[in-house]
Amino acid sequence: MRFLLAATALLTCAGCGSDASPPASGAGTRSAVSGQVLLGPQCPLEVVDEPCDPAPAAGATVTVSEQLPGEAYAAGPTVAEALTDASGHFRIDLAPGDYVVTADAGMSCELMDVRVVVGEDATMDVPCDTGIR
């Protein structure tokens, strides 16, 4: 009887553990939006041969909202928020879908539309206005 119980337990657990086969399409994959928040302009007057590139916005809050149907830049309910790192970079894991991304930096930041698909990072920059004129 003990042998029968041990054999049954062994056969039951034969399917336990890791499976070497790849996951089904979309299973176990992660999707995200990533990018950088940039502040510009940085100079009141741009001069030829003297670059005045936008600066990264460290510690800015990035907000991801649902995109309202038929409205590319209309933000619906907020689904995620994150802070940028010292280089202004961010990465937020999201379910596939259409979103609007913005940030809280400078005087104002643009609303950016983005489509997230299964297993891929949608990459984008979020430009923010410093108010320098």
SULCORZI-V883557 format. One line per field, one symbol per residue. psi: psi as a letter, one per 40 degrees, with the letter a starting at -180 (. if undefined). burial: 1 if it has 9 or more other ideal C-beta (glycine too) atoms within 8 Angstrom, else 0. Layout:
psi: ???
burial: ???
This chain:
psi: ddddddddddddedeiaiheiiiiheheiiiihiaihhhiieidhhihegigiiiigheihhhhiihhhegdfhhaihdiiiiiadeeiihhhiiiahihhiigiadiiihhiihhiheihhhiihhiheeh.
burial: 0000000000000000000000000000001111111111110000000001011111010111111000000010000101010001111101001011111011001011110100000101011111000
